[in-house]
Amino acid sequence: MSVTILAIESSCDETAASVCVDGKILSNYIANQTVHEKYGGVVPELASRAHLQNIVPVVDAALKQSGHLLSQLNAIAFTQAPGLIGSLLVGVQFAKSLALALDKPLIAVHHMQAHVLANLINESPPAFPFLCLTVSGGHTQIVLAKSPLDLTVIGETIDDAAGEAFDKTAKLLGLPYPGGPLVDKYAQQGNPLAFKFAEPQIPELNFSFSGLKTSVLYFLQKQTPEFIQANILDLCASVQYTIIQILMKKLKKAVQQTGVRNICIAGGVSANSGLRKALQEDGKKYGWNTFIPPFEYCTDNAGMIAITAYYKYLAGDFTTLDASPSARASW
């Protein structure tokens, strides 16, 4: 008997739905929110209102794209944590209502675990165990995956995440929101060694990007607007190079400590061209087996929620109708 799951993702400013059959993603529909651009960041209240407007048409589009009906579903999955509480609430309540109406089981999914398991959507997925460098807007983690449901965080950020470092640097440079992709675009045309910025020395496998952000801030405060504009490509390249160096040094250390040589990346920042290139180059240099998710499964999406829910379904890991969203990131 086939297992057909409808998954809903609404943790931040993307409303997404996906249909998964026996671990294969048949649809992955996403509605982005442009309302936040003029504010330079996501406005939680506006995000939750947009989710309310988008949730029904997005789910309908995902079902049509997959060629499946509500009556064919075996379970409904949703992102429970972490995220903006108002945004999560829209997805959670919709999923609970749908599950109640259809008399189908519910599956709660942790957003960061789903980013890791997005690597299993690949045609040639990594074998277990594998290490995953998860780099998203609000989180930076190194995860040891021994099975789809046996995931352990062995290193994480203690303050700003890599994605925040990209976005905050972009704001300091006067680039529009979202700034991370623009930094990446400009970095490809600049000299990564033109300027040197601080690399915080954090023990073990943990990260900190607040020192880098401060280093960039102090440097830019000493420059004229004309200098920044004239050197924008080199500045972006140098900041991106520093962030990637911090990430890759910790990843190499994790490989040395665990002996695991199947290496993945995940999260929104895994779409960064510099990080993808660095992983591939280090993979060849050190003999790692490297895996990079397709772009559509890097940023927030429901496909990753669906694939995680599939393995939870097989394990009988369901939740109840009193499930509630949580903004906390703890597993």
Order of alpha helices (4+ residues) and beta strands (2+ residues): beta-beta-beta-alpha-beta-alpha-beta-alpha-beta-beta-beta-alpha-alpha-alpha-alpha-alpha-beta-alpha-beta-alpha
